Amino acid sequence: MKQPHQIVKQKPVLINYQYGSKRYFKRPDAEDIATIKKIEEMDIPYWYPTLRMREGRESRRNDKIGLTHVHHYFYKRTLYALSKLYDLIQKSECKDLLQIWFTSQIINISKMNRFRPQVSFPYNPLSGTLYVSSMVSEANPFNAYEGKIRKFTEALSNNKGNTYCISTASTTKLDVQENSIDYIFTDPPFGANLNYAELSFLWESWLKVVTNSKYEAIVNPTMGKALPEYQTLMTSCFQECYRILKPNRWMTVEFHNSKNAVWNAIQEALQRAGFIIADVRTLDKQSGSFKQVNNTSAVKQDLVISAYKPKNDLTRTLHESAGQSETAWAFVRQHLANLPVIVDADHDGKIDIISERQAYLLFDRMVAYHIMNGIPVPIDATDFYKGLDEKFLKRDDMYFLPDQVNEYDTARIKMDVEPIQFELFVSNEKSAIAWLYQQLDTPQTYAELQPKFMQEVKSVDRYENMPELSVMLDENFIQDDKGRWYIPDRTKEGDVAKLREKNLWKEFESYMNSKGKLKLFRSEAIRVGFSRLWKDKNYQAIVDMAERLPEQTIQEDDKLLMYYDISLSRVQ
Ligand SMILES: C[S@@+](CC[C@H](N)C(=O)[O-])C[C@H]1O[C@@H](n2cnc3c(N)ncnc32)[C@H](O)[C@@H]1O
């Protein structure tokens, strides 16, 4: 039964038409208005979707202007043409392919196409939203579909006989054999960025299939999904990727980072699934270049993450030798073997420093790997750094396996340039110390360092009680008789690091002895505290302290998040 329906009134004001090869504008005259009216009164003899828009803030954003059901998103004339075309496609032998062609223009010819006379392109809907502007432009479906035929033909003729398989299943459960895939490239959703299930509803309703939002990895309050639900779903997806990938093979994850907390959720999900992250780069879409980043800092850009599934023998060693330092060295050996030896991403003839080969990141990765696998971290930072120097070969502050170092040395001579350092974002004590390590490659006085440091520290994390530069120098470096600060030599560095850790632990104890939420603190003290509590298996104390910290601090720091999440699951 037909129901009355209120919908915002639209009035045709301008017609764009073509005569010969020229285009003209005119105001609608009485004949045009009569034609539109005649079409409005016609019944469409073919099927078209009339579903209520699915629940959701995006999909029901146009309720207020009366676009409550799918068919309201199309002009009557367009709907007629679409339903006829759809009917023909259903009878065709190439139904699947033609349906892709059919859905490819649905948005462009809907009421979401905006009138933008200054832009020559005929289709101007806003992407990533179902927004309908007050000045709409009705696009001609015949032109739209004709244009797409050309593009489809071009794309299909590029396929050199490859076979492929397309599936729309959720990655949380893939119908693929384990250890069977050579490489995975994935472009997962980025937290709350876009509501894909809602946005897809317009074309899905034509295809008579709807995204099962239960498994959609997304942050969306309407669906009751916050960051933890997103992370859990992403972990299940990555676990499936891990299961189907062959050991020692790679996965590339493309990721747009809008929030650090989401980036950390992704990193943690990857590691929980068993992957080892080996490289993180920013992708400059305009120039197409890649840049290495210090992955502990806030980067609001497109990222390319490379991760691999370890070989079976590493997993075996890990469990057979749990608690012995061998697990740490087995990890480092495998990790170094998997890292590239020479990188010149910009092709500028300069070797890039590979941060993954540097001591601090190797240590971070080793700790994360043990924690994620639920076995004790067998070695502390001081012994780890000493062991690195003894067991591996060092060039330009990077570590190599014996069979890699020749290749590096040869390239170093040929390229004959100093390697370039990756960019660091100084926003807390940890990144400040990393920056100082870079700077103090050449010893410098406080007066030389201070102005550069001020320039580097643009914004400090909200809760970070960052010590003065002089304190950080005192705690981490040594001064020569000319007053220049330098990096302590590895053998003496142990003493400096131990003293620093003792001080930070004292600071952490003072936090534990206080009550209530912590408002300002040294995040380095929290890190040292969590790592010591972890060693003592005092998971409850980690959880208690984490709950006194601002949520943001835990979510935005991958190390703290890792300790907290795993402790929480142990306590529970
Ligand atoms: C960033 S988009 C990918 C965009 C795509 N690469 C492109 O260029 O069009 C992320 C996609 O992941 C999908 N998605 C969300 N949860 C999923 C799940 N559990 N399994 C498979 N795909 C999922 C979303 O629907 C969305 O289409």
Ligand as a Chemical Component Dictionary entry (heavy atoms), coordinates in Angstrom:
data_LIG
# 
_chem_comp.id                   LIG 
_chem_comp.type                 NON-POLYMER 
_chem_comp.pdbx_formal_charge   0 
_chem_comp.three_letter_code    LIG 
# 
loop_
_chem_comp_atom.comp_id 
_chem_comp_atom.atom_id 
_chem_comp_atom.alt_atom_id 
_chem_comp_atom.type_symbol 
_chem_comp_atom.charge 
_chem_comp_atom.model_Cartn_x 
_chem_comp_atom.model_Cartn_y 
_chem_comp_atom.model_Cartn_z 
_chem_comp_atom.pdbx_ordinal 
LIG C1  C1  C 0  40.508 1.200  3.750  1  
LIG S1  S1  S 1  39.195 0.274  3.083  2  
LIG C2  C2  C 0  39.894 -0.530 1.729  3  
LIG C3  C3  C 0  39.813 0.317  0.520  4  
LIG C4  C4  C 0  40.271 -0.377 -0.752 5  
LIG N1  N1  N 0  41.682 -0.722 -0.669 6  
LIG C5  C5  C 0  40.025 0.526  -1.926 7  
LIG O1  O1  O 0  40.999 1.110  -2.421 8  
LIG O2  O2  O -1 38.891 0.670  -2.302 9  
LIG C6  C6  C 0  38.948 -0.964 4.262  10 
LIG C7  C7  C 0  37.901 -1.998 3.872  11 
LIG O3  O3  O 0  37.893 -3.051 4.858  12 
LIG C8  C8  C 0  36.573 -3.542 4.961  13 
LIG N2  N2  N 0  36.416 -4.342 6.213  14 
LIG C9  C9  C 0  36.048 -3.962 7.456  15 
LIG N3  N3  N 0  36.001 -5.016 8.304  16 
LIG C10 C10 C 0  36.367 -6.104 7.574  17 
LIG C11 C11 C 0  36.498 -7.499 7.867  18 
LIG N4  N4  N 0  36.264 -7.987 9.087  19 
LIG N5  N5  N 0  36.865 -8.315 6.851  20 
LIG C12 C12 C 0  37.124 -7.848 5.606  21 
LIG N6  N6  N 0  37.010 -6.535 5.269  22 
LIG C13 C13 C 0  36.632 -5.680 6.242  23 
LIG C14 C14 C 0  35.726 -2.292 4.903  24 
LIG O4  O4  O 0  34.405 -2.581 4.540  25 
LIG C15 C15 C 0  36.471 -1.484 3.824  26 
LIG O5  O5  O 0  35.942 -1.756 2.584  27 
# 
loop_
_chem_comp_bond.comp_id 
_chem_comp_bond.atom_id_1 
_chem_comp_bond.atom_id_2 
_chem_comp_bond.value_order 
_chem_comp_bond.pdbx_ordinal 
LIG C1  S1  SING 1  
LIG S1  C2  SING 2  
LIG S1  C6  SING 3  
LIG C2  C3  SING 4  
LIG C3  C4  SING 5  
LIG C4  N1  SING 6  
LIG C4  C5  SING 7  
LIG C5  O1  DOUB 8  
LIG C5  O2  SING 9  
LIG C6  C7  SING 10 
LIG C7  O3  SING 11 
LIG C7  C15 SING 12 
LIG O3  C8  SING 13 
LIG C8  N2  SING 14 
LIG C8  C14 SING 15 
LIG N2  C9  SING 16 
LIG N2  C13 SING 17 
LIG C9  N3  DOUB 18 
LIG N3  C10 SING 19 
LIG C10 C11 SING 20 
LIG C10 C13 DOUB 21 
LIG C11 N4  SING 22 
LIG C11 N5  DOUB 23 
LIG N5  C12 SING 24 
LIG C12 N6  DOUB 25 
LIG N6  C13 SING 26 
LIG C14 O4  SING 27 
LIG C14 C15 SING 28 
LIG C15 O5  SING 29 
# 
